[in-house]
Amino acid sequence: MRTHAPAGRTGSRAVPVDLAADHPPSHPVDPPSLRRTLILSLGALGVVYGDIGTSPLYTIKECFHGAHAMSPSPANILGVMSLIFWSLTAVVTIKYVIFILNADNRGEGGIYALAALFLEKGRKNVAPATVNRLVLLAIFGAALLYGDGIITPVMSVLSAVEGLNVATTAAGPFVLPISCGVLLGLFLFQSQGTERIGKVFGPVMIFWFIAIAVLGLVQVIRAPGILAALDPRHAVRFFAANGMPGIVVLGAVVLCITGGEALYADMGHFGKGPIRLSWLGLVFPALLLNYFGQSALLLENPQAAVNPFYGLVPRVLLYPMVALATTATVIASQAMISGVFSLTQQAIQIGYCPRLRIVHTSGRTKGQIYLPYVNTMMMIGCLLLALAFRESSRLAAAYGIAVTGTMGITTLIYYYVARYNWHWPLWKALLPVVLFLFFDISYFGANLLKFLDGGWFALGVAVILTVFMLTWRDGRAILAKRFAEARVPIEVILHDIATYKLVRTPGTAAFLSVSPEGTPLVLLHHLKHNDALHERVILLSIISTDTPFVAPRERLTITDLGYGFHRVVASYGFMETPNVPEVAQLATTRGVEMDTFSTSFYLGRESLLSSGDAGMAPWRKALFIFLSRNAWNVSTYFGIPPNRVVELGSQVEL
């Protein structure tokens, strides 16, 4: 039987979490020193806050310039600025920085980690139907993040380069080609890894945040009346005066919190403390100063609504600021691309994505990975998106739907974690969640009103990817059922070996098995054709746990079955890539000889047929077969030397 993925990936359960009791979490590490915290905070500026840090380039502009813009009257300016201030405060500072960051899964964050955290313990007290719905929501939320990953580079780079239009009208024809060139170079660079350039991300972003803070502060000093926007009544009056058009503008206001989900998703790389320190110490004040500065500029000069960010910049500094903004948006895009790579790796591990080639670009830094296929698809998608929409304003609606949809799903899953994992009383769990949902639903509804203006793209990408992921999961579940029906207890094989004195040849054979139970089908096929076995037989299963990482000392479970048989179960977290040479080395140190260069690895190669009676639509069967045929080679994915692999074929009806 061929191992297409670790056993948990077969889909026999929605997410493979039931192994948690057998694999305790890694021991906690000591809290970082002050120096280490400051270093991590610097790194967080480049990775975590690249997206939200460049949002001033387009947020105010989208509110007062474009198809759905409001007139830049003093009342509207104060209302929009009040909405921006309270959005950053309530959604980013209170929701994510204070509350959501506490929902870490062994130090890791993100929507998959949050769902796995609930499924580890909380699912025991919740109806199975509710669990399935939450899993579906998590999959859809992850799919929305893929849409965000495609939109962010295009939106950010276009917004930065469009600053050339402020400097000179002659630059108009060159904005799109320059933007496409920047995007092309960004994706072509990915194969080199991000470790080297990552070292300069933090310092560049410090300079960026200081620059936008100073520009905003100068304008606020000139028009301090804008500080009245701190009063939330201006936001209430804005909606009362404008009605439905005001709600539509709310869909542009949400752009100021894009990237908020990154605070949570990147927690594993930097930790809660550094992320909070960076936000409260620099990012939050800098963003507020720049937003207040842009709004103050509009109070003085409403015509600056065409591009208020660059309106703050003295003309002599305009070209350097365009260069700095473009650099900042490249950093923001790089962080988003790396996030998509990490998300895909997690999806492969937990069984929602076929195996793809994963290249580790750093031998020292964990998480530095490159997925060629995903990178190519994102590059094509970004370039086509840039050519289709041509302007950052036309992308704003698509951007907002992707962000707000994921934020709302995160809030719902957080409620179940607080209620059933942490055992909070109902009132305590509902109090923050109701506040969060008020903002999430308001933003998402406002962006849905612009569905035809570009919002369809984000939802379309999310729906397509959700169908792909569910089809892969369900198809693997059908295969697991077929294999289980044909499985023979290992005791039967051992009894036959003892009874019939089977011929045993020198050497070691490892039979990869999806399930850590029973006899691998590939072993049965081998016996059927050869009537002989190696002296040492290893039944190897690689399973995925609900934890992000598994410590090497907890990696293996070895059982001596007698007659030269050993069952080896290797556990990997959903943020790790399985590695058979590592398993072999660990097994050898524990007394089970398993040299990858002398062991024969037996894999199964299934030929899938759609003629079976499985409860899956014919088009989904065809899609699953297509995905299976194009999945990355299993021996290469697991790091098995190709010249040590023996494949045995079989046909499986779906």
N, C-alpha and C positions, 0 to 999 in steps of 0.2 A: 504494500500500500504506500502510495507516495504521500509524503508530508508536504502539502502545499503551504501550510501555516501551522503555528503551534496549535495544540489541541483546543485551547480556548477559542481559537479563531474560527472553528468550524461552524459556530452559530448555534450549537445545541442549546445555548443560553443566550439571552440578549447581550449580556456583557460578562466575561469570565471573571466572576468575583468569588465564587464559592470556595476558592482555595486559600482564602485569607487566613483561616485558622491554622493552616499547615505551614504558613510562611509569614512569621511575624515581621513587623517593620524593622528597618535598620535602626541601630541605636542612635539617639539624637547626638548631634555634634555640639561642641561648646559654642556659646554665643561669640560672634566675631568681635575683635578688638575695635577700638575707636578708629585706628588707622585703617583697618580692613573695611570697616563700615564706610569710611570716607571714600576709599578706592572703589568699592562697590557702588556707592552713590554716584560717583563720577561715571562709571560704566552704564548705570541705569539711565543717565541723561541721554545717552546716545541710542540705546536700544529700546527702553521702555517708553520714553517721552518724545521720540522722534515724530510720531504721527500727531499726537495732540499738540506738540510744540510748534508745528507748522500750520495749525488750523487758523491762526490769525490772518494768514494769507488770503483766505477766501470767505470766512464766516460773515463778517460785517458786510462785505461786498454783496454776498448772496441775499442779504436781508433788504438792501436798499438799491440794488441794481439788477435788472433782469426781468424775465416774464412775470414773476410773481412777487416782485419787490414792492415795498411800501414807500410812500413819499417820505423823504428825510425831513419831516417836520420835527420841531423840538420835542413834542409829546411822544411821537413814534420813536425817536432816537433814545429818549430816556426809558421808554418801555422795553425796547429791544435790549438795551444795555442791562436793564434790571433782570431780564430773562437770562441773559448770558451769565451774569454774576451768580444768580441763584442756581442755575443749571450746573455750573462748575462746582459750586459749594455743595449742593445736595447730592448730585450724581457721582461726581469724581471724589470729592473730599469725604463726604459722609458715607455714601454707599460703598465705594470701592476701597478707599484708603483706610477707613475705620472699620467697616463691617466685613466686606467680601474677602479682604486679605486674610481674615482669620480662618476662613474655610480652606485651609491648605491640606493637601493630601501628601503627607510625609514631606512637606516643604514645597511641593509642586502645586501650581495653579492652572487655570484654564478650564474650559467647559467639560472636556473629557475627564480631567482630574476631579472636578466637582461631582460629576455624575458617578464616577467610580467610588468617591467618598461616600455618597449616599447608598450606593448599592452594596457596599461592604457590610454595613450594619443596619442602616435605616430601612432597607427593603423588607426586613423581617416583620415589621409592624405595619406594612402598607399592603393594600390589596394588589394582587398580581397585575390586574388591568391598569392600575395607576402606575405601577413600576414600568410597564411596557410603554405607556404614554410618555413618561418622563424620559425613557431611553430614546424614543422617537424624537422628542423635543431636542434632546442633546445632539442627536445626529443632524437635525435640521439646523440647529444653532451653529454647529461646526461647518455645515455646508454654507451658511451665510458668511462665515468668516473667510471661506475661499473666495466668495464674491468680493468681499472687502479687500482681500489680498490682491485682487486684480485691479480694483478701482483705485486703491490708495496711491500706487505709483503714478498712475496717469493723472489723477486729480491734483496731486501735490506738485509734480513736475510742471504741468501746464500752468498752475497758479503762479509758480515762481518765475517761469520764463515770460509769462504775460506781463511782468513788470517792465519788459522792454518797450511795451506799447506806451507806457507812461513817459519814458525817456524820449521816444520819437515815434511818430506815426509810420515812418518808413520801415520799422521793425516788424510790422504786422505780418507780412508774408513769411517771415522766418521763424515765427514762434512755434508753429507745428513741426516743421522739419528739425529744429533744434531740440524740441521736446522728444521727438521720436529717436533722435540720435542719442540723447542722454539715457532714455529707456533701454535702447539696444545695448549700449555699453554696459549699463547696470547688469543686465541679465547675462551678457557674455562674460562678465567678470566672476560670476558665481562659482564657476568651476575651480577658481583659485582659492576659494575659502574666504571667510571674513575675519579671520583672526588678526591679520596684520592691519587692515584698515580699521578694524574695531578699536584698536588702541588709540586712534585719533578721533573716534566718534565723540567721546565725552568732552574733550577740550573744545572741539568745534561747536558742540551744542551749548557749552557754557558761554562761549562768545556770542552765540546766537541769542540765547535768552537774555544776556546782559544788554545786547544791542536793542532788542525789541522793547525791553523794559525802559531803557533810557529814552528811546524815541517816544514811547507812550507818555512817560513822566513829563517830558518837556511840554507836550501838548496839554496835558492835564493841568499843569501850572498856568498855562495861558488861558484855559477855560475851566476853572475848578467847579463850575456849576454842574458839570457832568456827574459829580460825586453824589448828587441827589438820587441817582439811579440805584443806590444802595437800598433805598426804600422800596420794598416789594409792592407797594400800592401802585407804583408806576406800571408794573407788569399787569396788574389787574385792570387798570384803566385802559391799557393798550388793547386788551381783548374786548373790553366793554365798548370801546369806541370803534373798533375795526371789524368785529364779528368774524365771519368766515375767512376773509383775507388775512386777518391776524393769525388764525390757526394755520393757514398755509405757510406763513412766514416762520411759524414755530418749526417747520420742517427744515428751515435754513439755520435757525438758532442751534439746532442739535449738532451742527457741524463743529461747534466749539468743544464738544465732548467726545468727538471721534478719537479713538485711541485709548479711551478709558478702559476697555476690556484688556488692553495690553498690560496694564498695571498688574492684573491678576494672572494673565497667561505667562508672563515672564518672571513670576515670583521665584520660581525654582532656580533661576540664574543668579539672582541678586539677594533675595530674602526680603522679608517685610520691612525691617528697619531701614535699610538703604533706600528702598522705594519710597517709604514715607518721608524720610529725610529730604530726598531730592524734590519731592512734590511740595512739601510745606516750606522748605528752605529757599527754593529758587523758582521752580516751574510755575507754581500757582501764583505767586506774586508777580512774576514777569508777564504771564498771560493776562492777568487782570489789568496791569498797567498799560499793556498794549491795547487791549480792548477798550479800556476807558479813554485812552489817547485817540484811537480811531473815532470813537463816538464824539469826543470833544472836538475833533477836527470837523466832523459833519455839522456840529452846532454852529461853527464859524463859517464853514464853506460847504453847503449841501451838494455842490457840483462835484465834490471829491468822492462821491459815492461810486463812481466808475471803478476806482481802485483805492480805497482809503488806506490800505496798508502802506503802499508806496507813496501815498500822499503825505505820510509822516516823514518821509526821508528827504533830507536836503538834496537838491538837484546834483550837487557836486559828488554826493555819495551814492547816487542812484545805481550806477553800473556795479560798483562793489557790492551794494546790497543785493542786487539781482544775483550776483555770483554766490554770495553767502546764502541767500535763500535757496538757490538751486542745490547747493551742497547740503543744506539742511534737509531738503526734500529727498535727496538721494539717500541720506542716512535714514530718514523715515521709511522710505521704500525698502531699503535693505532690511530693516528690522521686520517689516511686514512679510517680505519674501522668506526670511529665515523662519518666521513664525509659521508660515504655510508648510515649509519643509518639516518642521517639528510636528505639526498637526497631522501631516500625512504619515509620518513614522508611527505616531500613536494609533492612527486608524488602521494601519497594517497590523500592528501588534494585537489590537483588541478585536480584529476580525471584520472590519468594515471596508477594507480596501485590499485588492490583490497585492501580492508581493511586487515591489518596484526596486530598481537598483538604488542602493543607498551608498554614497561615497563619504567616508569620514575624512574631512579635510584637515583635521588637526589630531595629532597623537597625544596632545596634552590637555586640550580643552574639551570637556564633555559637551555634547550638543552641537558641535560644529559639523554639520552634515550638508550634503549637496545631493539633490535628486534630479538627475539629468532630464528625465521625462517630464516631471512636474515643472522644472525650470523652463523647458521648451514650450510647454502648453501655456504657462503664464506669460512668457514673452510674446507669443503669438496673440494671446488674448489682449494684452496691454496695448500692443501696437494697433490691432484692429479697433480697439476701443477708442484710442486716441484719434485714429483716422475717421471713425464714425461720428464721434461727438465733437471733436475739433476744439472745443472750448471747455474750460473747467466748470463754467456755470451750468452747462447742459448735463454735467455728470453729478451735480449736487444731489438730485433726488435719489439716484441709484445708491449713492454713498450713504445717505441717511437711513434708508430702509435696511441695508445690511447691518449697520451699527446698532440701530435701535432694536431690531429683531433679536439679535444675540443678547443684548443687555436684558431684554424682558425674559428670555429663557433662563439666563443666569439667575435672575431674581427668583423665579419659580423654583428652580432646583435648590437654591440657597434656603428657601423656606423649609423644604423637606429635610435638608441637612440639619437645620437648626431645631426643627420639631422632633425628628426621629433619631438623629445621631447624637445631638447634644441634649435632647430631652427638655428643651425649653417649654414652658407653659404656653398655651395657645396665644394668650394676649401678648406675651413677650416676643414670640415669633412673628405675629401678625403686625405688630406696631411698626417696625422698620420696613417690612415687606410692602405694606399698604402704601407707605410713602414712596418707596422705590417704584412700585407699579404705577403710581399716579404719574410719575415722570415718564416711565418707559412707554406706557400705553399712549400717553398724550403725544409723545414724539413719534411713535410708530404710526399712529393714526394720521398725524399731520403729513407724514411722508407718503402715506398711501394715497393721499389726495393728488400727489404728483406721479402716480403710477405710470401714466402714459408719457410723461416727460423724461423717463429714464429709469424710474423705479422698477419697471418690468425686468430690467437686466439682472439686478441683484436677486430678485425672487426667482427668475428663470434659472439662473445658475444654481441656486440653492435647491430648487425642486429636482433638477436633472441629477445633481450629485447625490441628493438623498435617495433617489430611485436607484442609482448605481450602488450606493453603499448598502441599502436594504436588500437589493437583489443578491449582492455578494454574500451578505450574512445568511440570508435564507437558503441560498444555494449550498453553502457550506453545511448548513444544518441538515439539508436533505442528504448530502454525501455522508455526513456523520451517521445518520440513521441507517443508510444502506450498509455502511461498514459495520455498524453495531449488529445488524441482523445477520451478517456473515461471520461475525467474530466467534472464535472458539476459545474456551477457557484455557489458560496456559497450563493448568494442571493436566488437561487431556494430552497435550503435546509431551509434557514431561513423563507422563505414564507410558506413552507409546515409545518414547526413547528408551526408557528403562526396560520395557517388555521386549521390544524387537531388536535391541542392540544395534541401533542406527550407526552407520559409519561416521566417524568424527575425523575431520581433516585438521592438520595443524593450522594455527592462526586464529585471528579474531574477526568476527563479523558483527556489524552493528546494523540492526533493522530499525529504521525510523518508523515511528507509529504516531498517528494523530492522537490516539487515546492511550493513557497510561494504564489501561486495563486490557485483559485478554491477550490474544495472540495477534501480532501484526499480520495483515493479509499477505504482505509481501513475503513473510516467512513461510506461510502456507504454500504460496506459489513456488517458492524455492524448494521446499521439500517435495512438492509434487513432481518437479522436473528433475531433481538431482538425487533424491533419496540419500542425502548426506548433509552433515552440518559441520561447521568449524568447532574446534575444541572449546573456544570461548565465544559465547553468544550474548550480545548486549541488546536489550530491547530499549531503544532510546526514544523518549518523548520530550518535546519542548513545549512548555505551556506558558501562557501569559497570565500574570496575576493582576490584581486591581491596584497594586502599588506602582509608583513611578519607576522605582529601581529596587533591585534585589541584591543584597550584599553577597560577595563571592562565597563567604562561609555558609550562606543559606541557600546557595544556588542549587545544589544537588540533593536529591533523595535517592539513595541506592538500596536496593533490596536483593539479597542473595536468594535466588530461586532454586539453587541446587543444579546438579548435572552440568555445571559450567555456564549456567544462565544467570545473568544479572539484569535487573530492571533499573534503568537510570532515568530519573525524571528531572529535567532541568527547568528551573523557573526563571522567567525574565519579566521585568516590569514593562509597562506600556510605553516607556520612553527609552527603552533599550533595544538594540538589534541583536537577535540571537547569534551565537557564534559557537559552532561545533568544536573547533580547535580548543577554545577555552574550556568547553565541557570535557573534552578528552583529557586535557591537562589536569583539571580538577579531579576527574575520576581516577586517573593514574595515581595521584597523590593519596587517594583514599583506598588504594589497593586493588583497583579494577583496571588492568592494563588496557589502554585504549590509545595507541599511537596512531595519529591521523595518517601517517605515511606508510603504515603497514596494515592498518585495519581496512577491511572491505565494507563499504557502506551500501546497503541495499535500500533502494527507493522504489516506490511504485509510480507508474505513469498511467493515469486513467484516461481512457477515451470516453468522453461524455456523450451520451445519446439523449435526445429529447423525447424518446418514445415511451418513457415510463409514465406511471400514474401519480406522480407527485403533485400535490396541490399548488401548482405554480403556473401562471399564465404562460402560454407558448412563447410569447415575445420575451418574457423574463427568463425563460429557460435558454432561449437563444442568446440573450445578453450575457447570462452567466457563463455559458459555454465559451463565448467570445472572450470574456474577461479571463477565464481559466487558461485558455490557449495562449493569451498574451501576457500572462503573469511572468515575472522574472524567474529565471532558472533557479530551482530550489537548492541545488548544490552550491551554486555561486552565492545565493542569498545567505545561506547558513555558513559559508566559508569552508565548505568541504572540498578538498583537492579533487578536481574533475577526474583524474586518472585512478582514483580510489572508489569511484561510484559505479554500481551495477544497478540498472533500471529494469524492472519487470512490469510489463503492461497488463492492463485489464480493462474491460468495458463496464461502464456503470450507466444504468438507465435512470434518468431523472423523472 
